[in-house]
Amino acid sequence: MSKPGLNLDVEAPDMVAGVLRAAADAYQQRAEEQMQAQPQDRTPVIWAAAAGLLDDAADAIGQIVSRHSSIFHKK
């Protein structure tokens, strides 16, 4: 089983979405593994829901970053 890490100590806000997506992928994988190992257990539903929320948050942050992309491309 993978061990998702949610380290939001990133260099810039545009990196947060990637961190959230990586955690979402790990949680989704965990849910799928648990569903196969213990079909009667309902815990994977919670892992899958958490993955969905993290994906939604990543999408929202990605939209904000793209609206303000000029901030991240200044030199």
N, C-alpha and C positions, 0 to 999 in steps of 0.2 A: 504494500500500500504506500502511496506517495505521501510525503509530508509537506503540505503546502506552507510556504512562508509568506507572511504578509508584512514586508518591510517597506514602509512608505517613506523611509529616509532616502529620498531621491534628490538629484541635483536640480531638477526643474519640474514644474507642474505638468509639463507635457509627457513626463515619464510615468505618471501615476496610473494612467489607463492601462498601460502594459503590465504593471504590477498587479492590478486588479484582475486583468484577464488571465494572467498566469495562475493566480489563486483560484479563480473561477474554474479554470480547466482542471486543476488538481482536485477541487471539491467535486466536480462532475465525475471525474474518474473514480474517486472514492465511492461516490454514490453507486456507480455502475458495478464496481467490484463487490460492494456489499449486497446489491440486489441479486447478483449471481450467487454469492456465497450463502446468503440467508434470505431467500425470497419472502419469508413471512415477516421479516423485520421491517418496520416502517421508518426507521432512522434514515435510510437513504433518501427518503422524500425530503427531509430537512436539509441534507447536504445538497441535493439538487436545487432546492429553493434558494439556498444561500448562494449557490453558483449563479443562478439566474439574477439575483439581486446585484451581485458583484459585476456581472456582465452589463446590466442596465446602468450601474454607476459608471463603469468604464466608458460606455457609449455617451453618457451625458457629459463626462469630463472631456472626452474626445471632441465633442461638438463645441464645447466652450473653448478649448485650445485652438481648434481650427478657425473659430470666429476671430480669435485674437492671435493668429499665427505670426503676425508681423513682430510681435514681442519676442518670439523665440528665434527669429532669424536676423536680429540686429547684430551688427559687428562693430 
